[in-house]
Amino acid sequence: MSDYRDVTPNKQQPSFEMTKEVIRYIINYLRHPVEKIKTLPDWNWPLLIMTLVALSILSGVLTGLVPPNFFRIMGGIIVSPMVAAVTTFIGSLFIYYYFQVFEKRTCSLRKIFTLVLFANIPFFIFQVGSELLPPITLVGFAFTALLMAVGLTENFQMEKRRALRLVTILFAIVFIIWLWNRIDISRLERLG
């Protein structure tokens, strides 16, 4: 995989058709996530970013509705897309440079971003219940990690052991950050 530039011709589809294509793909993805993560769509950057923003807003608003809280809903509309974009780009860059340094090859950043975006969908879904049951976030991220491992082996021909090791390290980092956040929240609740 040494293609690192987007050289596909600029195909202009009506936005309604693109929206239908995205929704159709996501519905099929939700039905068969393991199969769909093996063959990622070849979407351009604007479509990928709009999909990420839409999914993160939907997840953020639904999270704000369980239980209903106006400020959490607004945070879902404003903050969730920014956090999702930053974490998806950081995760994509991490994997991109992992390939450069440890696998000694260059892979398409857009394809890696696509993998990270679609692997994060279980996290977005499980995040909805995080206010009621905080550890459910980790369950969502565990599914994300498993899909990442499948996606790395199928789309980038990464050795299965290395893919599992990489996502285990990423899961451990997320777990430590989550635990630290939970400790800070419990301290604030004791003080308040």
Secondary structure, DSSP 8 states (H G I E B T S, - for coil): ----S---------HHHHHHHHHHHHHHHHHSHHHHHHS-----HHHHHHHHHHHHHHHHHHHHBTTB-HHHHHHHHHHHHHHHHHHHHHHHHHHHHHHHHTS-----HHHHHHHHHHHTHHHHHHHTTTTT-TTHHHHHHHHHHHHHHHHHHHHH---HHHHHHHHHHHHHHHHHHHHHHHHHHHHHHHH-
